[in-house]
Amino acid sequence: MTGWPYYVTVALFVCAAVSWCVAVVPYIRIVVELARARRAGEAEHIPLPAFGRGLPLAVFFTRNILPNVETERQWLVRATGVFIVSCALMGGVIFLFGPHPT
């Protein structure tokens, strides 16, 4: 792949990497707050994660489920969205303009 598709792919990769790095801090803050709320008995309404690790999807998709970290949750949702869109667009550019057997 040469020319502009290469530079678009690199730009999308950088965008995905930056959004991944931006999502780390809110993720850690939310996990710490969820652990604190579970210890204090304030998070009984939040189900456990499906596979035993990470954040439950309820924390990710439910507004004000943990009011102390609502701003961080919004940052995490946005950064994850940018990451997913960047990866999808990068895959599309590689699929359409990448090396094809002739």
LUMTI-541719 format. One record per residue: residue in one letter; x, y, z of N, C-alpha, C in turn. Coordinates in pm, 1 decimal, always signed. Atoms other than C-alpha are relative to their C-alpha. Layout:
BEGIN
@resn=A, nx=X, ny=Y, nz=Z, cax=X, cay=Y, caz=Z, cx=X, cy=Y, cz=Z
...
% end
This chain:
BEGIN
@resn=M, nx=+85.3, ny=-116.3, nz=+0.0, cax=+0.0, cay=+0.0, caz=+0.0, cx=+90.4, cy=+123.2, cz=+0.0
@resn=T, nx=-79.1, ny=-122.3, nz=+10.4, cax=+147.0, cay=+332.2, caz=-105.6, cx=-93.5, cy=+117.9, cz=-21.5
@resn=G, nx=+77.4, ny=-121.9, nz=+24.8, cax=+32.2, cay=+690.5, caz=-141.0, cx=-89.4, cy=+36.0, cz=+116.8
@resn=W, nx=+86.8, ny=-52.4, nz=-103.9, cax=-253.7, cay=+845.6, caz=+47.3, cx=-66.0, cy=-108.4, cz=+85.2
@resn=P, nx=+58.4, ny=+100.9, nz=-90.3, cax=-412.0, cay=+516.3, caz=+171.3, cx=+94.8, cy=-38.8, cz=+114.0
@resn=Y, nx=-97.4, ny=+31.2, nz=-104.9, cax=-90.4, cay=+446.9, caz=+362.0, cx=-5.5, cy=+105.3, cz=+110.1
@resn=Y, nx=+1.6, ny=-107.5, nz=-99.9, cax=-98.5, cay=+786.3, caz=+534.5, cx=-132.3, cy=+4.1, cz=+76.8
@resn=V, nx=+129.3, ny=+7.3, nz=-69.3, cax=-469.8, cay=+752.3, caz=+613.7, cx=+1.4, cy=-114.0, cz=+100.9
@resn=T, nx=-8.3, ny=+114.9, nz=-91.2, cax=-402.0, cay=+410.5, caz=+766.6, cx=+85.9, cy=+32.8, cz=+121.2
@resn=V, nx=-86.3, ny=-38.7, nz=-111.7, cax=-116.7, cay=+547.9, caz=+977.4, cx=-71.5, cy=+98.7, cz=+91.2
@resn=A, nx=+72.9, ny=-98.2, nz=-80.9, cax=-331.8, cay=+841.7, caz=+1091.1, cx=-109.7, cy=-67.2, cz=+82.7
@resn=L, nx=+103.3, ny=+71.4, nz=-74.9, cax=-614.8, cay=+607.7, caz=+1189.8, cx=+59.8, cy=-87.0, cz=+109.7
@resn=F, nx=-67.3, ny=+78.6, nz=-103.2, cax=-371.4, cay=+382.8, caz=+1375.6, cx=+41.3, cy=+88.9, cz=+116.8
@resn=V, nx=-39.8, ny=-93.5, nz=-106.2, cax=-236.1, cay=+682.7, caz=+1569.1, cx=-122.4, cy=+45.4, cz=+78.9
@resn=C, nx=+124.2, ny=-40.3, nz=-67.3, cax=-592.1, cay=+795.7, caz=+1645.6, cx=-48.8, cy=-110.6, cz=+93.9
@resn=A, nx=+42.0, ny=+112.2, nz=-83.9, cax=-678.0, cay=+447.9, caz=+1777.5, cx=+92.2, cy=-15.7, cz=+120.4
@resn=A, nx=-94.6, ny=+13.7, nz=-111.0, cax=-360.7, cay=+433.0, caz=+1988.3, cx=-18.8, cy=+110.8, cz=+103.0
@resn=V, nx=+20.7, ny=-111.3, nz=-93.3, cax=-421.3, cay=+777.0, caz=+2138.9, cx=-129.6, cy=-18.6, cz=+77.4
@resn=S, nx=+126.7, ny=+19.3, nz=-71.3, cax=-783.9, cay=+697.8, caz=+2219.8, cx=+10.4, cy=-113.4, cz=+101.1
@resn=W, nx=-22.0, ny=+108.5, nz=-95.5, cax=-672.5, cay=+372.8, caz=+2385.2, cx=+70.9, cy=+53.4, cz=+123.8
@resn=C, nx=-74.1, ny=-57.5, nz=-112.4, cax=-425.7, cay=+566.7, caz=+2600.4, cx=-87.2, cy=+94.3, cz=+81.8
@resn=V, nx=+89.9, ny=-91.3, nz=-70.7, cax=-690.2, cay=+827.8, caz=+2685.8, cx=-98.7, cy=-78.7, cz=+85.9
@resn=A, nx=+99.3, ny=+79.5, nz=-72.2, cax=-927.4, cay=+551.2, caz=+2800.9, cx=+56.9, cy=-67.6, cz=+124.4
@resn=V, nx=-60.3, ny=+72.2, nz=-112.4, cax=-679.6, cay=+405.5, caz=+3052.1, cx=-32.5, cy=+66.5, cz=+134.2
@resn=V, nx=+20.3, ny=-69.6, nz=-127.9, cax=-715.2, cay=+672.5, caz=+3323.4, cx=-146.1, cy=-7.9, cz=+45.5
@resn=P, nx=+138.5, ny=+15.6, nz=-47.1, cax=-1099.0, cay=+679.2, caz=+3330.6, cx=-34.0, cy=-143.7, cz=+37.6
@resn=Y, nx=+26.9, ny=+140.5, nz=-31.8, cax=-1106.1, cay=+298.6, caz=+3327.0, cx=+50.1, cy=-33.6, cz=+140.4
@resn=I, nx=-56.4, ny=+28.3, nz=-132.3, cax=-878.2, cay=+278.9, caz=+3630.8, cx=-81.7, cy=+68.4, cz=+108.5
@resn=R, nx=+80.6, ny=-71.1, nz=-100.3, cax=-1080.3, cay=+544.0, caz=+3817.3, cx=-135.3, cy=-67.4, cz=+22.0
@resn=I, nx=+130.1, ny=+65.6, nz=-12.7, cax=-1406.8, cay=+363.4, caz=+3745.1, cx=+14.7, cy=-133.1, cz=+72.4
@resn=V, nx=-21.4, ny=+128.8, nz=-65.9, cax=-1267.4, cay=+25.0, caz=+3852.2, cx=+24.2, cy=+20.5, cz=+149.7
@resn=V, nx=-27.0, ny=-28.2, nz=-141.8, cax=-1137.4, cay=+173.4, caz=+4179.0, cx=-127.7, cy=+42.0, cz=+71.1
@resn=E, nx=+125.5, ny=-44.0, nz=-61.4, cax=-1470.9, cay=+344.9, caz=+4248.2, cx=-98.3, cy=-115.2, cz=+11.9
@resn=L, nx=+89.8, ny=+115.5, nz=-7.6, cax=-1664.5, cay=+26.5, caz=+4167.9, cx=+41.8, cy=-93.3, cz=+113.0
@resn=A, nx=-47.6, ny=+84.7, nz=-109.8, cax=-1445.9, cay=-173.2, caz=+4407.7, cx=-34.2, cy=+62.5, cz=+134.8
@resn=R, nx=+33.9, ny=-68.3, nz=-124.4, cax=-1497.4, cay=+90.6, caz=+4678.7, cx=-149.8, cy=-10.8, cz=+28.1
@resn=A, nx=+145.1, ny=+6.2, nz=-18.1, cax=-1874.0, cay=+92.2, caz=+4620.8, cx=-44.7, cy=-141.7, cz=+36.2
@resn=R, nx=+35.6, ny=+138.5, nz=-35.6, cax=-1889.3, cay=-287.8, caz=+4636.9, cx=+34.3, cy=-28.7, cz=+145.7
@resn=R, nx=-39.0, ny=+20.8, nz=-140.4, cax=-1698.8, cay=-290.6, caz=+4967.5, cx=-95.2, cy=+71.4, cz=+94.9
@resn=A, nx=+89.6, ny=-76.8, nz=-85.5, cax=-1931.4, cay=-23.6, caz=+5107.8, cx=-145.0, cy=-45.6, cz=-10.6
@resn=G, nx=+136.3, ny=+48.8, nz=+16.8, cax=-2240.8, cay=-210.9, caz=+4988.8, cx=-88.1, cy=+91.7, cz=-82.4
@resn=E, nx=+77.5, ny=-94.5, nz=+80.5, cax=-2346.9, cay=+71.1, caz=+4754.5, cx=-23.2, cy=-49.6, cz=-141.7
@resn=A, nx=+7.3, ny=+45.6, nz=+139.3, cax=-2314.4, cay=-133.4, caz=+4434.1, cx=-64.6, cy=-137.0, cz=-11.1
@resn=E, nx=+67.7, ny=+129.6, nz=+5.8, cax=-2542.8, cay=-427.1, caz=+4503.5, cx=-86.1, cy=-13.3, cz=-124.5
@resn=H, nx=+85.4, ny=+2.4, nz=+118.2, cax=-2757.2, cay=-331.8, caz=+4203.6, cx=+79.5, cy=-18.9, cz=-129.3
@resn=I, nx=-84.4, ny=+16.4, nz=+117.9, cax=-2461.1, cay=-364.0, caz=+3964.1, cx=+40.1, cy=-146.5, cz=-10.9
@resn=P, nx=-34.5, ny=+141.8, nz=+14.1, cax=-2418.4, cay=-716.2, caz=+3826.8, cx=+150.4, cy=-19.0, cz=-15.2
@resn=L, nx=-140.8, ny=+32.2, nz=+19.4, cax=-2081.4, cay=-888.0, caz=+3818.6, cx=+29.9, cy=-9.4, cz=-149.4
@resn=P, nx=-34.6, ny=+13.4, nz=+142.1, cax=-1891.1, cay=-891.5, caz=+3488.0, cx=-30.6, cy=-140.3, cz=-51.0
@resn=A, nx=+41.2, ny=+127.0, nz=+60.1, cax=-1990.8, cay=-1168.4, caz=+3249.5, cx=+107.8, cy=-106.9, cz=+12.6
@resn=F, nx=-107.9, ny=+98.4, nz=-1.6, cax=-1650.5, cay=-1337.9, caz=+3244.8, cx=+89.8, cy=+14.2, cz=+122.0
@resn=G, nx=-74.2, ny=-10.9, nz=-124.6, cax=-1528.9, cay=-1235.0, caz=+3590.4, cx=+110.3, cy=+103.7, cz=+0.6
@resn=R, nx=-105.0, ny=-101.1, nz=+5.3, cax=-1289.7, cay=-962.1, caz=+3473.8, cx=-54.4, cy=+125.1, cz=-68.7
@resn=G, nx=+36.9, ny=-123.8, nz=+67.0, cax=-1318.8, cay=-601.1, caz=+3368.5, cx=-123.9, cy=+64.1, cz=+58.7
@resn=L, nx=+119.9, ny=-71.3, nz=-42.7, cax=-1616.8, cay=-370.4, caz=+3394.6, cx=-124.4, cy=-71.5, cz=-50.3
@resn=P, nx=+127.0, ny=+51.5, nz=+51.3, cax=-1972.2, cay=-497.8, caz=+3373.7, cx=-55.2, cy=+96.6, cz=-105.4
@resn=L, nx=+56.1, ny=-86.4, nz=+103.6, cax=-2155.2, cay=-367.2, caz=+3068.9, cx=-99.5, cy=+100.1, cz=+56.5
@resn=A, nx=+93.7, ny=-93.4, nz=-61.6, cax=-2408.8, cay=-205.8, caz=+3300.1, cx=+70.5, cy=+129.4, cz=+38.0
@resn=V, nx=-75.2, ny=-120.5, nz=-36.4, cax=-2140.0, cay=+36.5, caz=+3420.4, cx=+31.4, cy=+80.7, cz=-125.4
@resn=F, nx=-36.6, ny=-67.0, nz=+123.2, cax=-2046.5, cay=+116.3, caz=+3064.3, cx=-119.1, cy=+69.1, cz=-65.9
@resn=F, nx=+114.6, ny=-49.9, nz=+74.1, cax=-2398.0, cay=+171.2, caz=+2926.2, cx=-104.8, cy=+73.8, cz=+83.2
@resn=T, nx=+103.5, ny=-60.9, nz=-83.9, cax=-2601.0, cay=+298.7, caz=+3225.3, cx=+47.6, cy=+132.8, cz=+56.3
@resn=R, nx=-34.0, ny=-133.7, nz=-46.5, cax=-2596.3, cay=+667.8, caz=+3301.4, cx=-24.1, cy=+9.8, cz=+151.4
@resn=N, nx=+6.8, ny=-25.4, nz=-144.4, cax=-2535.5, cay=+766.7, caz=+3667.4, cx=-10.4, cy=-126.1, cz=+84.4
@resn=I, nx=-0.3, ny=+121.4, nz=-82.2, cax=-2490.7, cay=+408.8, caz=+3787.9, cx=+101.8, cy=+13.9, cz=+112.5
@resn=L, nx=-97.6, ny=-38.1, nz=-102.5, cax=-2181.8, cay=+530.0, caz=+3976.2, cx=+14.2, cy=+151.7, cz=-7.6
@resn=P, nx=+3.1, ny=-146.2, nz=+15.2, cax=-2249.9, cay=+902.1, caz=+4029.4, cx=+135.0, cy=+68.1, cz=+24.2
@resn=N, nx=-128.3, ny=-64.3, nz=-30.3, cax=-1900.8, cay=+976.7, caz=+4166.7, cx=+94.2, cy=+3.6, cz=-119.5
@resn=V, nx=-90.6, ny=+7.5, nz=+114.8, cax=-1735.8, cay=+884.7, caz=+3836.0, cx=-76.5, cy=+11.2, cz=-132.8
@resn=E, nx=+79.2, ny=-13.4, nz=+122.8, cax=-1999.8, cay=+985.6, caz=+3579.4, cx=+80.2, cy=+68.9, cz=-110.6
@resn=T, nx=-82.6, ny=-68.0, nz=+100.8, cax=-1758.3, cay=+1222.1, caz=+3401.5, cx=+101.9, cy=-96.4, cz=-59.4
@resn=E, nx=-96.7, ny=+98.3, nz=+49.6, cax=-1497.2, cay=+947.7, caz=+3374.9, cx=-68.1, cy=-104.9, cz=-87.4
@resn=R, nx=+73.9, ny=+96.0, nz=+81.3, cax=-1761.8, cay=+708.2, caz=+3241.3, cx=-27.1, cy=+56.1, cz=-138.3
@resn=Q, nx=+23.5, ny=-62.4, nz=+129.5, cax=-1848.7, cay=+954.4, caz=+2966.8, cx=+128.5, cy=+5.3, cz=-83.1
@resn=W, nx=-128.6, ny=-0.1, nz=+70.8, cax=-1479.1, cay=+992.2, caz=+2876.7, cx=+33.7, cy=-139.4, cz=-51.1
@resn=L, nx=-28.5, ny=+137.6, nz=+39.7, cax=-1442.8, cay=+614.3, caz=+2868.0, cx=-86.6, cy=-42.1, cz=-118.4
@resn=V, nx=+89.4, ny=+35.0, nz=+109.6, cax=-1746.6, cay=+572.5, caz=+2642.0, cx=+44.7, cy=+68.2, cz=-128.9
@resn=R, nx=-44.4, ny=-72.4, nz=+119.9, cax=-1623.1, cay=+840.3, caz=+2401.6, cx=+130.8, cy=-54.7, cz=-53.4
@resn=A, nx=-130.2, ny=+51.9, nz=+45.1, cax=-1266.3, cay=+709.5, caz=+2391.1, cx=-15.1, cy=-138.7, cz=-60.8
@resn=T, nx=+23.4, ny=+132.6, nz=+55.4, cax=-1390.5, cay=+355.7, caz=+2332.6, cx=-68.3, cy=+9.5, cz=-136.0
@resn=G, nx=+65.8, ny=-21.3, nz=+128.9, cax=-1616.1, cay=+477.8, caz=+2053.6, cx=+97.6, cy=+45.1, cz=-107.6
@resn=V, nx=-101.2, ny=-45.1, nz=+95.6, cax=-1329.6, cay=+660.7, caz=+1884.9, cx=+92.6, cy=-114.9, cz=-37.3
@resn=F, nx=-85.8, ny=+114.7, nz=+28.0, cax=-1113.7, cay=+349.1, caz=+1917.1, cx=-66.8, cy=-97.6, cz=-96.4
@resn=I, nx=+70.7, ny=+96.0, nz=+84.3, cax=-1376.8, cay=+122.9, caz=+1760.8, cx=-18.2, cy=+54.8, cz=-141.3
@resn=V, nx=+18.8, ny=-60.0, nz=+132.1, cax=-1452.1, cay=+363.6, caz=+1475.5, cx=+132.6, cy=+7.7, cz=-74.7
@resn=S, nx=-131.3, ny=-6.9, nz=+64.7, cax=-1080.8, cay=+415.6, caz=+1404.8, cx=+44.3, cy=-136.7, cz=-50.9
@resn=C, nx=-38.2, ny=+135.6, nz=+42.7, cax=-1017.5, cay=+41.4, caz=+1391.5, cx=-84.9, cy=-46.3, cz=-117.4
@resn=A, nx=+87.0, ny=+40.8, nz=+110.4, cax=-1318.4, cay=-15.0, caz=+1165.0, cx=+38.4, cy=+72.6, cz=-128.9
@resn=L, nx=-40.9, ny=-74.8, nz=+118.7, cax=-1213.7, cay=+261.7, caz=+926.8, cx=+135.4, cy=-46.9, cz=-51.4
@resn=M, nx=-131.1, ny=+49.6, nz=+40.2, cax=-855.2, cay=+136.2, caz=+926.3, cx=-15.5, cy=-133.9, cz=-72.6
@resn=G, nx=+25.1, ny=+127.1, nz=+67.2, cax=-978.0, cay=-212.4, caz=+837.9, cx=-62.5, cy=+19.7, cz=-137.1
@resn=G, nx=+61.4, ny=-28.9, nz=+129.3, cax=-1192.6, cay=-67.8, caz=+560.3, cx=+99.8, cy=+52.5, cz=-101.5
@resn=V, nx=-102.4, ny=-53.0, nz=+90.5, cax=-902.4, cay=+128.0, caz=+411.0, cx=+95.0, cy=-110.4, cz=-43.6
@resn=I, nx=-90.5, ny=+110.2, nz=+35.7, cax=-676.1, cay=-176.2, caz=+424.5, cx=-69.8, cy=-97.3, cz=-94.3
@resn=F, nx=+73.8, ny=+92.8, nz=+85.8, cax=-947.6, cay=-394.5, caz=+269.2, cx=-16.3, cy=+56.3, cz=-141.3
@resn=L, nx=+27.3, ny=-58.1, nz=+131.3, cax=-1024.6, cay=-151.4, caz=-12.3, cx=+126.1, cy=+33.4, cz=-79.6
@resn=F, nx=-117.0, ny=-50.3, nz=+71.2, cax=-678.3, cay=-18.7, caz=-93.7, cx=+127.5, cy=-78.7, cz=+27.1
@resn=G, nx=-117.4, ny=+79.6, nz=-32.8, cax=-443.2, cay=-283.5, caz=+42.7, cx=+44.9, cy=-82.6, cz=-119.3
@resn=P, nx=-49.5, ny=+81.9, nz=+110.6, cax=-241.7, cay=-522.1, caz=-168.1, cx=-97.4, cy=-113.7, cz=-31.8
@resn=H, nx=+90.9, ny=+104.3, nz=+45.3, cax=-468.9, cay=-748.7, caz=-370.1, cx=+71.9, cy=-86.0, cz=-102.4
@resn=P, nx=-60.3, ny=+85.0, nz=+104.6, cax=-356.4, cay=-1049.0, caz=-573.4, cx=-64.9, cy=+29.8, cz=-134.4
@resn=T, nx=+54.9, ny=-30.1, nz=+132.9, cax=-395.7, cay=-983.4, caz=-942.3, cx=+6.0, cy=-119.6, cz=-90.9
% end
